[in-house]
Amino acid sequence: MSTTQKNKTITVELFRGLSGRSKRQRSTVHGLGLKKIGQTRTLEATAPVLGMVNKVIHLVRVVDHGA
């Protein structure tokens, strides 16, 4: 019996700049691997990652929900 489990992914894009944002918000965006406006990153949709996205949802855009 094979137990192959697909990892769910989420693609996020930084669409607002970090200028004037708090250090905590900048650290969260950098923790997601985003540095420049327009940069996208595909991440595993785990609870910590989704929580980070939720904290900076006004700065990032969820482009794709992978299955």
C-alpha positions as CSV (number, residue, x, y, z in Angstrom):
1,M,0.0,0.0,0.0
2,S,1.6,3.2,-1.2
3,T,0.8,6.4,0.7
4,T,1.8,9.2,-1.7
5,Q,0.5,12.5,-0.5
6,K,0.5,15.6,-2.7
7,N,1.7,18.7,-1.0
8,K,-0.6,21.6,-1.4
9,T,1.1,24.7,-2.7
10,I,0.3,28.4,-2.8
11,T,1.8,31.0,-5.1
12,V,2.1,34.5,-3.6
13,E,3.2,37.7,-5.3
14,L,4.5,40.9,-3.7
15,F,2.5,43.7,-5.2
16,R,3.0,46.6,-2.7
17,G,6.3,48.1,-1.6
18,L,7.8,47.7,1.9
19,S,8.7,51.3,2.3
20,G,7.2,52.8,5.4
21,R,6.1,49.3,6.7
22,S,6.9,48.1,10.2
23,K,10.0,45.9,10.7
24,R,7.7,43.0,11.6
25,Q,5.8,43.2,8.3
26,R,9.1,43.5,6.4
27,S,10.5,40.5,8.2
28,T,7.3,38.5,7.5
29,V,7.5,39.3,3.7
30,H,11.2,38.4,3.7
31,G,10.3,35.2,5.5
32,L,8.0,34.3,2.6
33,G,11.0,34.7,0.3
34,L,9.8,37.9,-1.3
35,K,12.1,40.9,-1.9
36,K,11.0,42.9,-4.9
37,I,7.6,44.1,-6.2
38,G,6.3,41.7,-8.7
39,Q,8.3,38.7,-7.4
40,T,6.4,35.5,-7.1
41,R,7.1,32.5,-4.9
42,T,5.5,29.1,-4.7
43,L,5.3,27.8,-1.2
44,E,4.0,24.8,0.6
45,A,0.6,25.6,2.1
46,T,1.3,24.8,5.7
47,A,-0.4,26.5,8.7
48,P,2.7,28.8,9.4
49,V,2.9,29.9,5.8
50,L,-0.8,30.7,5.6
51,G,-0.6,32.6,8.8
52,M,2.3,34.7,7.5
53,V,0.4,35.4,4.3
54,N,-2.7,36.4,6.4
55,K,-0.6,38.9,8.4
56,V,0.6,40.7,5.2
57,I,-2.3,40.1,2.9
58,H,-2.4,43.9,2.2
59,L,1.1,43.6,0.7
60,V,0.9,40.2,-1.1
61,R,-1.5,38.7,-3.6
62,V,-2.4,35.0,-3.7
63,V,-1.9,34.1,-7.4
64,D,-2.6,30.4,-7.4
65,H,-3.9,27.7,-5.0
66,G,-2.2,24.5,-6.1
67,A,-3.8,21.2,-5.4
